[in-house]
Amino acid sequence: MSDSWIVLLGAPGCGKGTQSEFLASDYGFSVISVGDVLRGGKGTYVEERGRTVGELLDSGELLPDAVILNLVRSELNKLGPKEIGKVLFDGFPRTVGQAEGLSSLAKEFGRDIDLVLNFSVGDDIVVRRILGRYKCAGCGKVFNDFFLHPVVSGVCDGCGGVEFERRTDDNEVALKRRLFEYHEKTGPLARYYSNAGVLVDVDASLSLDDVRDAARNILNKKERE
Ligand SMILES: [Zn+2]
């Protein structure tokens, strides 16, 4: 795969994080995960609001696009001359304004957004994937009420433990709100990239390996164009 900048879009629970790891190891992309960037930049002072990134995140307020773009720029500046050719953006852009900012940023580095993979999956599948998830309290092995049962019901395959835990923030109301917000914001974003001719849909309802193959096929096809 020759040099390219790629954006991954997808709702919470679509498996985008795992796929970005696959693409990084399969093709040698440097991944810029904006969630990680924001957590790393918590002390950054936001001029117009008089507070830090951490304070705004804690208050649930949206960060100004300019602040996010500056944090992304500083991550890009950390990459070496070879690494800068292959970059994958995960969890960013979230809005059309950010996408426009990313385009300008790409130009500063003499690049373009070459491909946007849109991992699409029905909300019903996301809800079952996330709400059904639980793990062994002993060894941390992950199971799912809908997709992955222990061989013996109620007993961990990994360690034989019988205690399991569920994440408390995985409740249904919060999840449905996140999905609603996601669709509201990223609908226009998908149209923006579709109009730019770089958007390709990936069916993310398939197994992780099938989604990985589908993404690889898209990248290899792009390479031959
Ligand atoms: Zn276990």
Residues whose N, C-alpha, C, O or C-beta is under 5 A from the ligand:
A	BS01	ZN	C136 G138 C139 G140 K141 C156 G158 C159 G160 G161
